[in-house]
Each structure stands twice: as structure tokens, then as C-alpha cells.
Amino acid sequence: MPNQKYPPVETCREQLPDTPGNRMPLISYFAGIFIRMEYGDAERRLHAEYAEDKAVFGFDGKLLAGEFPAKQQMYVAVWADIRGNDLNTLWELMNREDSHFKLKGLD
């Protein structure tokens, strides 16, 4: 049964600017949280958005800057832990080439 609390990513297209030249493309979406990563970022960071809140997280899931609801912080931390290897691979790709891929969210 699909999660009815958060809209599927297909219904949020206007919030997902993945146009060519976008320096911070969407890499994942889950539980209403948009996760982006910046091309050429020297630090391994994730940019998360949830409703009106924006924050920056380390790949270890720790909040580095901004404000985020506690429950959503936990989701990001769990997701980052599960996707750790993929995040490192993606970061290396985005620092070498102008290319990226999407990562699966939380099920």
C-alpha cells in the first residue's frame, strides 16, 4: 500500500528543478524530504528541504547547519546510514564529471 501521508515524487515535479546546469540536483525524495547534493562541493554534504525548513547534513546524517524537525532529522540520518556507500560514490562522480544519479529513499 503506498504511503498516503506524503505525495509521490511524480506529483511534486514543480519542486524538482532537475534542468541541465542545475548545480544542486535532486538525488532523493522520501517522507516529504527533498535531498540534494551540490556539484564540485569540496565537503561531503547533503542539502535537505522539508516544508519550509532547510538544512545541511553531513554524510553521517548529523545536522551541520539550518533547522529541521527532529523526526525528519532522524529520517535523514537513517537514510544517510543506509545509503552511505552510494553517497560516497555519487559525491566522487559529481566532483569528477557533470553527472549524477538518484538514490532510493526510505521504504
MIDRENGU-523191 format. One record per residue: x, y, z of N, C-alpha, C in turn; residue number from 1; residue in three letters. Coordinates in steps of 0.1 Angstrom, whole numbers, plus 5000, padded with zeros to 4 digits. Layout:
<pts>
{pt {X, Y, Z}, {X, Y, Z}, {X, Y, Z}, NUM, "ALA"}
...
</pts>
This chain:
<pts>
{pt {5008, 4988, 5000}, {5000, 5000, 5000}, {5009, 5012, 5000}, 1, "MET"}
{pt {5007, 5022, 4991}, {5015, 5034, 4990}, {5013, 5043, 5002}, 2, "PRO"}
{pt {5023, 5050, 5006}, {5022, 5059, 5017}, {5013, 5071, 5013}, 3, "ASN"}
{pt {5002, 5073, 5020}, {4993, 5084, 5016}, {4996, 5097, 5023}, 4, "GLN"}
{pt {5005, 5097, 5033}, {5008, 5109, 5040}, {5017, 5119, 5032}, 5, "LYS"}
{pt {5026, 5114, 5024}, {5034, 5122, 5016}, {5032, 5120, 5001}, 6, "TYR"}
{pt {5031, 5130, 4993}, {5028, 5128, 4979}, {5040, 5121, 4972}, 7, "PRO"}
{pt {5037, 5113, 4962}, {5047, 5107, 4954}, {5055, 5117, 4947}, 8, "PRO"}
{pt {5067, 5115, 4944}, {5076, 5124, 4937}, {5070, 5129, 4924}, 9, "VAL"}
{pt {5063, 5121, 4917}, {5057, 5124, 4904}, {5047, 5136, 4905}, 10, "GLU"}
{pt {5041, 5138, 4917}, {5032, 5149, 4919}, {5039, 5162, 4923}, 11, "THR"}
{pt {5052, 5161, 4926}, {5060, 5173, 4931}, {5069, 5178, 4920}, 12, "CYS"}
{pt {5067, 5176, 4907}, {5076, 5179, 4897}, {5080, 5194, 4897}, 13, "ARG"}
{pt {5071, 5203, 4900}, {5074, 5217, 4900}, {5085, 5221, 4911}, 14, "GLU"}
{pt {5086, 5212, 4921}, {5096, 5215, 4932}, {5109, 5208, 4929}, 15, "GLN"}
{pt {5110, 5201, 4917}, {5122, 5193, 4914}, {5129, 5198, 4902}, 16, "LEU"}
{pt {5135, 5210, 4903}, {5142, 5215, 4891}, {5155, 5207, 4888}, 17, "PRO"}
{pt {5154, 5198, 4879}, {5165, 5190, 4875}, {5169, 5193, 4861}, 18, "ASP"}
{pt {5169, 5206, 4858}, {5172, 5210, 4845}, {5187, 5210, 4843}, 19, "THR"}
{pt {5192, 5209, 4830}, {5206, 5209, 4828}, {5212, 5222, 4833}, 20, "PRO"}
{pt {5224, 5221, 4839}, {5231, 5233, 4845}, {5227, 5235, 4860}, 21, "GLY"}
{pt {5217, 5227, 4865}, {5214, 5229, 4879}, {5226, 5224, 4887}, 22, "ASN"}
{pt {5231, 5233, 4896}, {5243, 5229, 4903}, {5240, 5221, 4916}, 23, "ARG"}
{pt {5227, 5220, 4919}, {5224, 5212, 4931}, {5211, 5203, 4928}, 24, "MET"}
{pt {5213, 5192, 4920}, {5202, 5184, 4916}, {5196, 5176, 4927}, 25, "PRO"}
{pt {5184, 5172, 4926}, {5177, 5163, 4935}, {5184, 5149, 4934}, 26, "LEU"}
{pt {5187, 5143, 4945}, {5193, 5130, 4944}, {5183, 5120, 4951}, 27, "ILE"}
{pt {5174, 5124, 4960}, {5165, 5115, 4966}, {5153, 5123, 4971}, 28, "SER"}
{pt {5142, 5116, 4973}, {5130, 5121, 4979}, {5123, 5110, 4987}, 29, "TYR"}
{pt {5120, 5113, 5000}, {5112, 5104, 5008}, {5106, 5111, 5020}, 30, "PHE"}
{pt {5095, 5106, 5024}, {5087, 5112, 5036}, {5086, 5127, 5035}, 31, "ALA"}
{pt {5084, 5132, 5023}, {5083, 5147, 5022}, {5096, 5155, 5022}, 32, "GLY"}
{pt {5107, 5147, 5022}, {5120, 5154, 5023}, {5127, 5153, 5010}, 33, "ILE"}
{pt {5132, 5164, 5005}, {5140, 5165, 4993}, {5154, 5166, 4996}, 34, "PHE"}
{pt {5162, 5157, 4990}, {5177, 5156, 4993}, {5184, 5160, 4980}, 35, "ILE"}
{pt {5193, 5170, 4982}, {5201, 5174, 4970}, {5216, 5174, 4974}, 36, "ARG"}
{pt {5224, 5174, 4963}, {5239, 5174, 4965}, {5244, 5184, 4955}, 37, "MET"}
{pt {5254, 5192, 4959}, {5260, 5202, 4950}, {5272, 5197, 4943}, 38, "GLU"}
{pt {5272, 5200, 4930}, {5284, 5196, 4921}, {5296, 5203, 4926}, 39, "TYR"}
{pt {5307, 5196, 4926}, {5320, 5202, 4930}, {5321, 5207, 4944}, 40, "GLY"}
{pt {5313, 5202, 4953}, {5313, 5206, 4967}, {5326, 5199, 4973}, 41, "ASP"}
{pt {5335, 5206, 4979}, {5347, 5201, 4985}, {5344, 5192, 4997}, 42, "ALA"}
{pt {5333, 5195, 5004}, {5328, 5188, 5016}, {5317, 5178, 5012}, 43, "GLU"}
{pt {5317, 5167, 5019}, {5306, 5157, 5017}, {5294, 5161, 5025}, 44, "ARG"}
{pt {5285, 5169, 5018}, {5273, 5174, 5025}, {5260, 5171, 5017}, 45, "ARG"}
{pt {5249, 5171, 5024}, {5236, 5169, 5018}, {5228, 5181, 5022}, 46, "LEU"}
{pt {5220, 5186, 5012}, {5211, 5197, 5014}, {5197, 5192, 5014}, 47, "HIS"}
{pt {5190, 5194, 5026}, {5177, 5188, 5027}, {5166, 5199, 5029}, 48, "ALA"}
{pt {5155, 5196, 5023}, {5143, 5205, 5025}, {5131, 5197, 5029}, 49, "GLU"}
{pt {5124, 5203, 5038}, {5111, 5197, 5043}, {5102, 5208, 5046}, 50, "TYR"}
{pt {5091, 5209, 5039}, {5082, 5221, 5041}, {5090, 5234, 5039}, 51, "ALA"}
{pt {5090, 5242, 5050}, {5097, 5255, 5049}, {5111, 5254, 5055}, 52, "GLU"}
{pt {5115, 5242, 5060}, {5128, 5240, 5067}, {5138, 5236, 5057}, 53, "ASP"}
{pt {5150, 5242, 5058}, {5162, 5238, 5050}, {5173, 5236, 5059}, 54, "LYS"}
{pt {5181, 5225, 5056}, {5193, 5222, 5065}, {5204, 5216, 5056}, 55, "ALA"}
{pt {5216, 5216, 5062}, {5227, 5209, 5056}, {5231, 5198, 5066}, 56, "VAL"}
{pt {5233, 5186, 5060}, {5237, 5174, 5068}, {5250, 5169, 5063}, 57, "PHE"}
{pt {5258, 5163, 5072}, {5270, 5155, 5067}, {5266, 5141, 5062}, 58, "GLY"}
{pt {5274, 5134, 5056}, {5271, 5121, 5051}, {5269, 5111, 5063}, 59, "PHE"}
{pt {5273, 5115, 5075}, {5270, 5107, 5087}, {5256, 5110, 5092}, 60, "ASP"}
{pt {5248, 5119, 5086}, {5235, 5122, 5090}, {5234, 5133, 5101}, 61, "GLY"}
{pt {5245, 5138, 5105}, {5245, 5149, 5115}, {5241, 5162, 5109}, 62, "LYS"}
{pt {5233, 5170, 5116}, {5229, 5183, 5112}, {5241, 5193, 5113}, 63, "LEU"}
{pt {5245, 5199, 5102}, {5256, 5209, 5102}, {5252, 5223, 5102}, 64, "LEU"}
{pt {5240, 5226, 5096}, {5236, 5240, 5096}, {5221, 5240, 5093}, 65, "ALA"}
{pt {5214, 5250, 5097}, {5200, 5252, 5094}, {5191, 5245, 5105}, 66, "GLY"}
{pt {5178, 5245, 5102}, {5169, 5239, 5112}, {5160, 5229, 5105}, 67, "GLU"}
{pt {5158, 5218, 5112}, {5150, 5207, 5106}, {5142, 5200, 5118}, 68, "PHE"}
{pt {5130, 5196, 5116}, {5122, 5189, 5126}, {5130, 5177, 5131}, 69, "PRO"}
{pt {5129, 5174, 5144}, {5136, 5162, 5149}, {5133, 5149, 5142}, 70, "ALA"}
{pt {5120, 5147, 5140}, {5116, 5134, 5133}, {5123, 5133, 5119}, 71, "LYS"}
{pt {5123, 5144, 5112}, {5128, 5144, 5098}, {5144, 5143, 5099}, 72, "GLN"}
{pt {5150, 5149, 5109}, {5164, 5147, 5111}, {5168, 5132, 5113}, 73, "GLN"}
{pt {5159, 5125, 5120}, {5161, 5111, 5122}, {5160, 5103, 5109}, 74, "MET"}
{pt {5150, 5107, 5101}, {5149, 5101, 5088}, {5161, 5103, 5079}, 75, "TYR"}
{pt {5166, 5115, 5079}, {5178, 5118, 5071}, {5190, 5110, 5076}, 76, "VAL"}
{pt {5191, 5109, 5089}, {5203, 5102, 5095}, {5202, 5087, 5091}, 77, "ALA"}
{pt {5190, 5081, 5092}, {5188, 5067, 5089}, {5191, 5065, 5074}, 78, "VAL"}
{pt {5185, 5073, 5066}, {5187, 5072, 5051}, {5202, 5073, 5048}, 79, "TRP"}
{pt {5209, 5083, 5054}, {5223, 5085, 5051}, {5232, 5073, 5055}, 80, "ALA"}
{pt {5228, 5067, 5066}, {5235, 5055, 5071}, {5233, 5043, 5061}, 81, "ASP"}
{pt {5220, 5041, 5057}, {5217, 5031, 5047}, {5224, 5033, 5034}, 82, "ILE"}
{pt {5224, 5045, 5029}, {5229, 5049, 5016}, {5244, 5054, 5016}, 83, "ARG"}
{pt {5251, 5051, 5027}, {5265, 5057, 5028}, {5274, 5054, 5016}, 84, "GLY"}
{pt {5275, 5041, 5012}, {5284, 5038, 5001}, {5279, 5045, 4988}, 85, "ASN"}
{pt {5266, 5045, 4986}, {5261, 5052, 4974}, {5264, 5067, 4974}, 86, "ASP"}
{pt {5263, 5073, 4986}, {5265, 5087, 4987}, {5280, 5090, 4984}, 87, "LEU"}
{pt {5289, 5082, 4989}, {5303, 5084, 4986}, {5306, 5083, 4971}, 88, "ASN"}
{pt {5300, 5073, 4965}, {5302, 5071, 4950}, {5296, 5083, 4942}, 89, "THR"}
{pt {5285, 5087, 4946}, {5278, 5098, 4940}, {5286, 5111, 4941}, 90, "LEU"}
{pt {5292, 5114, 4953}, {5300, 5125, 4956}, {5312, 5125, 4947}, 91, "TRP"}
{pt {5319, 5114, 4946}, {5330, 5113, 4937}, {5327, 5115, 4923}, 92, "GLU"}
{pt {5316, 5110, 4918}, {5311, 5112, 4904}, {5308, 5127, 4902}, 93, "LEU"}
{pt {5301, 5133, 4911}, {5298, 5147, 4909}, {5310, 5156, 4910}, 94, "MET"}
{pt {5320, 5152, 4916}, {5333, 5160, 4916}, {5342, 5158, 4904}, 95, "ASN"}
{pt {5340, 5146, 4898}, {5348, 5143, 4886}, {5341, 5147, 4873}, 96, "ARG"}
{pt {5328, 5145, 4872}, {5321, 5147, 4860}, {5308, 5156, 4863}, 97, "GLU"}
{pt {5302, 5160, 4852}, {5290, 5168, 4854}, {5278, 5158, 4852}, 98, "ASP"}
{pt {5277, 5148, 4861}, {5268, 5138, 4861}, {5263, 5134, 4875}, 99, "SER"}
{pt {5251, 5128, 4876}, {5247, 5123, 4889}, {5236, 5112, 4886}, 100, "HIS"}
{pt {5232, 5106, 4897}, {5222, 5096, 4897}, {5213, 5097, 4909}, 101, "PHE"}
{pt {5201, 5092, 4909}, {5192, 5093, 4920}, {5194, 5081, 4930}, 102, "LYS"}
{pt {5192, 5083, 4942}, {5193, 5073, 4952}, {5179, 5070, 4958}, 103, "LEU"}
{pt {5177, 5057, 4961}, {5164, 5053, 4966}, {5162, 5059, 4980}, 104, "LYS"}
{pt {5149, 5062, 4983}, {5146, 5068, 4996}, {5143, 5057, 5006}, 105, "GLY"}
{pt {5136, 5060, 5016}, {5132, 5051, 5027}, {5119, 5044, 5023}, 106, "LEU"}
{pt {5118, 5031, 5024}, {5106, 5024, 5021}, {5097, 5023, 5033}, 107, "ASP"}
</pts>
